[in-house]
Amino acid sequence: MSPRLLFLLKYREANWGSGSDLSSGLKNSVSFIVHMLRHNNIQAKMMQLVDNNCIDKAVTEYQPTLVIIEAFWVVPSKLDILQKLHPRVNWAVRNHSEMAFLANEGMSMDWIYGYLSRGVEIMNNSPRAVDDVKTIAHAYGAGLEQLVSYAPNFYPIEPSTSKSATPWVANDTVKIGCFGAIRPLKNHLTQAVAAIKFAGKVGRKLEFHVNSSRVEGYGAPIVKNLREMFSHTRRAVLVEHPWIPRLASWGAEDETQFTFLDLMRTMNYSLQCSFSETFNIVSADAIWMRVPVITSAQVPFLSHQFHADPNDSESIVGRLMMANNQRPGDHLDWLEKQSHELKTYCKITEQHWIHRFG
């Protein structure tokens, strides 16, 4: 029987500044994988469900061979019922976080045991998470580590990569984007300090752009500190944006409305020097929109040339200066190298999924 994959997400009533159920990074990443699988003639579907009680109906309708629950939102005991109702279906939960992030989820270790003890596969989208979860699984019981697997993210770079690049810094203001949900491990404040230092070094005013309407996991003090710092800072402003539609690369959104990709393309630089990442769609968006990005080593698809130490604002400034000091024309090589590295990573991802399910 040909594989039929059903990806299940929890519907999120988003109050992030512009309507409900706006695309999250999780929803985007799953939609990218589903689209890629279909492109390779693998049957796949993504569904958003209100709660655990909707799963039976979704599985009955689609008749999948494998259900992949995206992130930890289904109570393990619910699988007892679902496995009896659908004995021919295989079950998996896909983990999108590493230990630093899971440490803030109070139920994560208990639920990992709950899934594994029921024979539910735990798919992880980073090699480090695979290794750590395998360690935990083996500690829970001999042989349980066989249920831990790798299922990396995919990002579709469309031909629009050929768009002309945003000028490095063509006027008296440098625009630096530090987008994404505001939470402690995203490290916004250190990056803001680095942006202020960098603007001073290049003799420009600064616009530091963030998404301030999506605040999670004790992120409120971070927003408060950003606002207070910039309110007293000369020649620098904090520009706050709501969470806005991303615009799926294959045209799923209304192409006339202003989207996150439109916003990203107006930036001179993008910073994503986080403390913990398993992929980072914002960095991929920057690359697709031809914006140079500086990340931490946590972002897996970029090499050390584009990495800065997230604990050291001077390290971040150094990478920004390296990008800024590119000779005329060389900045295109910088952008092409970032694009090539992302494409290479995603080609390997595509081959991984095809090898298992194709």
C-alpha positions in Angstrom: 0.0 0.0 0.0 1.3 3.4 -1.0 2.1 5.7 2.0 -0.6 8.2 2.8 0.7 10.8 5.3 -1.7 12.8 7.5 -0.1 15.8 9.3 -2.2 17.0 12.2 -1.8 20.5 13.8 -3.7 22.0 16.6 -5.8 24.9 15.5 -4.5 28.1 17.2 -6.9 31.0 17.8 -4.2 33.6 17.3 -4.6 37.0 18.8 -1.4 38.4 17.3 -2.7 41.6 15.9 -4.6 40.9 12.7 -7.3 38.3 12.7 -7.3 34.7 13.9 -5.3 31.6 12.9 -2.5 33.5 11.2 0.3 31.2 10.0 2.8 30.2 12.6 6.2 28.9 11.9 4.9 25.4 12.6 2.0 25.7 10.2 4.3 27.1 7.5 6.9 24.4 8.0 4.4 21.6 7.7 2.7 23.1 4.6 6.1 23.3 3.0 6.7 19.6 3.6 3.3 18.6 2.4 3.7 20.5 -0.8 7.1 19.0 -1.4 5.8 15.4 -0.8 2.9 16.0 -3.2 5.4 17.3 -5.8 7.2 14.0 -5.5 4.0 12.0 -5.9 3.7 11.1 -2.2 0.2 11.4 -0.8 0.1 13.8 2.0 -2.4 16.1 3.7 -2.3 18.7 6.5 -5.3 19.3 8.7 -5.8 21.7 11.7 -7.9 20.3 14.5 -9.6 22.0 17.4 -8.6 19.3 19.9 -7.9 15.6 20.5 -11.5 14.6 20.0 -11.3 15.6 16.3 -8.6 13.1 15.4 -10.8 10.1 14.9 -13.0 11.8 12.3 -9.9 13.1 10.4 -8.3 9.7 10.3 -11.5 8.0 9.2 -12.0 10.5 6.4 -8.4 10.4 5.0 -7.5 6.8 5.7 -3.7 7.4 6.2 -1.0 4.9 6.7 0.8 7.2 9.0 -0.5 10.0 11.2 2.1 12.6 12.2 1.0 14.8 15.1 2.9 18.0 14.8 4.4 19.0 18.1 3.3 17.9 21.6 -0.4 18.7 21.8 -2.1 15.3 22.0 -2.3 13.8 25.4 -0.6 10.3 25.3 -3.5 8.5 26.8 -5.6 9.6 23.8 -3.5 7.3 21.7 -4.9 4.3 23.6 -8.3 5.0 22.1 -7.0 6.0 18.7 -4.8 2.9 18.3 -7.8 0.7 19.0 -10.1 2.6 16.6 -7.5 2.5 13.8 -5.3 -0.6 14.3 -3.8 -0.4 10.8 -2.5 3.2 11.2 1.0 4.0 12.4 1.4 6.9 14.7 4.1 9.5 15.2 4.7 12.8 17.0 7.0 15.3 15.4 9.2 17.3 17.8 10.3 20.7 16.6 12.3 21.7 19.7 15.6 20.9 21.3 16.2 20.4 25.1 16.6 24.1 25.9 13.1 24.8 24.6 11.5 21.6 25.9 12.8 22.4 29.4 10.1 25.2 29.5 7.3 22.8 28.6 6.4 21.2 31.9 4.9 18.0 30.4 7.5 17.2 27.7 9.5 14.5 29.4 6.4 12.7 30.8 4.7 12.9 27.4 7.8 11.6 25.6 7.6 8.5 27.8 3.9 8.3 27.3 4.3 8.2 23.5 7.2 5.8 23.4 5.6 3.4 25.8 2.7 3.2 23.4 4.9 2.4 20.4 4.4 5.9 19.0 7.4 7.1 16.9 9.0 10.4 17.9 10.2 12.2 14.8 12.7 15.1 15.4 13.6 17.9 13.0 17.2 18.3 14.2 20.0 15.8 14.6 20.8 17.1 18.1 17.2 16.5 19.1 17.4 13.0 17.7 20.5 12.2 19.7 19.1 13.7 23.0 15.6 12.1 22.6 17.3 8.7 21.8 19.3 9.1 25.0 16.1 9.7 27.0 14.3 6.9 25.3 17.1 4.4 26.0 17.1 5.5 29.7 13.3 4.9 29.8 13.6 1.4 28.5 15.9 -0.8 26.3 14.8 -0.7 22.7 12.7 2.4 22.9 15.3 4.4 21.1 14.4 2.5 17.9 11.2 4.7 17.9 13.2 7.9 17.6 13.8 9.2 14.1 14.9 12.2 12.0 12.4 14.2 10.0 14.0 17.6 9.0 12.3 20.8 7.8 12.0 21.9 4.1 11.9 25.3 2.6 10.8 26.0 -1.0 13.0 28.6 -2.7 11.1 29.6 -5.8 12.7 31.2 -8.9 11.9 34.7 -7.4 15.3 34.4 -5.8 16.5 36.2 -8.9 14.9 39.5 -7.7 17.3 42.3 -7.3 18.8 42.6 -3.8 18.0 45.3 -1.3 20.8 47.9 -1.4 23.3 47.4 1.5 22.7 50.8 3.2 21.8 53.3 0.5 20.7 56.2 2.7 21.2 57.6 6.2 19.2 54.9 8.0 20.0 51.2 8.4 17.0 48.9 8.8 17.6 45.7 10.7 14.9 43.1 11.2 14.8 40.8 14.2 11.5 39.1 13.5 9.7 36.2 15.0 7.8 35.5 18.2 9.3 37.3 21.2 10.5 34.8 23.8 13.6 34.5 25.9 15.6 32.1 23.7 15.2 34.4 20.7 17.7 36.8 22.3 16.2 40.0 21.0 17.8 42.4 23.5 21.4 41.4 22.8 20.7 41.7 19.1 19.2 45.1 19.6 22.3 46.3 21.5 24.5 44.9 18.6 22.3 46.8 16.1 22.8 50.0 18.0 26.6 49.5 18.0 26.7 48.7 14.3 24.6 51.7 13.3 27.0 53.9 15.3 30.1 52.4 13.6 28.7 53.0 10.1 27.4 56.4 11.0 23.7 55.7 10.3 20.5 56.1 12.1 18.9 52.8 13.1 15.5 51.2 12.7 15.2 48.0 14.6 12.2 46.0 13.4 10.4 43.4 15.5 7.1 41.5 15.7 5.8 42.8 19.0 2.2 41.4 18.9 3.3 37.7 19.4 4.8 37.4 22.8 5.3 33.9 24.3 6.9 32.2 27.2 7.8 35.1 29.5 8.5 37.4 26.6 6.6 40.4 28.1 9.7 41.7 30.0 11.7 41.6 26.8 9.2 43.8 24.9 9.2 46.2 27.9 13.0 46.4 28.0 13.2 46.9 24.2 10.7 49.8 24.4 12.4 51.4 27.3 15.9 51.1 25.8 14.9 52.6 22.5 12.8 55.4 24.1 16.1 56.8 25.6 18.4 56.0 22.6 19.5 58.7 20.2 19.4 58.1 16.5 17.6 54.8 16.9 14.0 53.7 16.9 12.1 50.5 17.6 9.7 49.7 14.9 6.9 47.3 16.0 5.0 45.2 13.6 1.9 43.0 14.1 2.0 39.3 13.1 1.0 39.5 9.4 0.4 36.9 6.7 3.6 35.5 5.3 2.5 34.8 1.7 3.1 31.2 0.8 5.6 30.9 -2.0 3.2 29.1 -4.3 0.6 31.9 -4.1 -1.8 30.6 -1.5 -2.4 34.1 -0.1 -3.9 37.2 -1.6 -1.0 38.6 -3.6 -2.3 42.1 -3.4 -2.0 42.4 0.4 1.2 43.5 2.2 2.9 40.4 3.6 5.7 39.5 5.8 7.9 38.7 2.8 7.2 42.2 1.5 8.3 43.6 4.9 11.4 41.4 5.0 12.5 42.6 1.6 12.7 46.2 2.8 15.4 45.3 5.4 19.1 45.9 5.0 20.0 43.1 7.3 18.2 40.3 9.2 19.4 39.1 12.7 18.5 35.7 14.0 21.2 35.1 16.7 19.0 32.8 18.8 20.0 30.6 21.7 18.0 27.6 20.3 16.8 26.7 16.9 16.0 23.6 14.9 15.5 25.4 11.6 14.4 29.1 11.5 12.0 30.0 8.7 12.7 33.8 9.2 16.3 33.3 8.2 15.1 31.3 5.1 12.7 34.1 4.3 15.5 36.6 4.5 17.6 34.6 2.1 14.7 34.2 -0.4 14.1 37.9 -0.2 17.8 38.6 -0.9 18.5 40.1 2.5 21.8 39.2 4.2 21.2 37.4 7.4 23.4 36.9 10.5 22.5 33.9 12.7 23.9 31.9 15.6 25.3 28.4 15.0 21.9 27.1 16.0 20.6 27.7 12.4 21.5 24.5 10.7 21.6 25.5 7.0 24.1 28.3 7.2 27.9 27.8 7.6 30.1 29.5 10.2 30.8 32.5 7.9 27.3 33.8 8.8 27.3 32.8 12.5 27.8 35.1 15.5 28.1 34.3 19.2 24.6 35.0 20.6 26.1 35.9 23.9 28.4 38.5 22.5 27.1 41.7 20.9 30.6 42.5 19.6 30.6 39.2 17.7 27.2 40.1 16.1 28.6 43.5 15.2 31.6 41.9 13.7 29.5 39.8 11.3 27.4 42.8 10.4 30.6 44.8 9.6 31.9 42.0 7.5 28.7 42.0 5.5 28.7 45.8 5.3 32.3 46.0 4.1 31.8 43.8 1.1 33.3 45.4 -2.0 30.8 46.6 -4.7 29.5 43.4 -6.3 30.8 41.1 -3.7 27.6 41.4 -1.7 25.9 39.4 -4.5 28.4 36.6 -3.8 27.4 36.7 -0.1 23.7 36.4 -1.0 24.4 33.6 -3.5 26.4 31.7 -1.0 23.6 31.9 1.6 21.0 30.9 -1.0 23.2 27.9 -2.1 23.6 26.7 1.4 19.9 26.8 2.1 19.1 25.0 -1.2 21.7 22.3 -0.5 20.2 21.7 3.0 16.7 21.5 1.6 17.7 19.2 -1.2 19.1 16.8 1.4 15.8 17.1 3.3 13.8 16.3 0.3 15.9 13.2 -0.4 15.5 12.1 3.2 11.7 12.2 3.0 11.6 10.6 -0.5 14.0 7.8 0.7 11.6 6.9 3.5 8.2 7.4 1.8 8.8 7.6 -1.9 
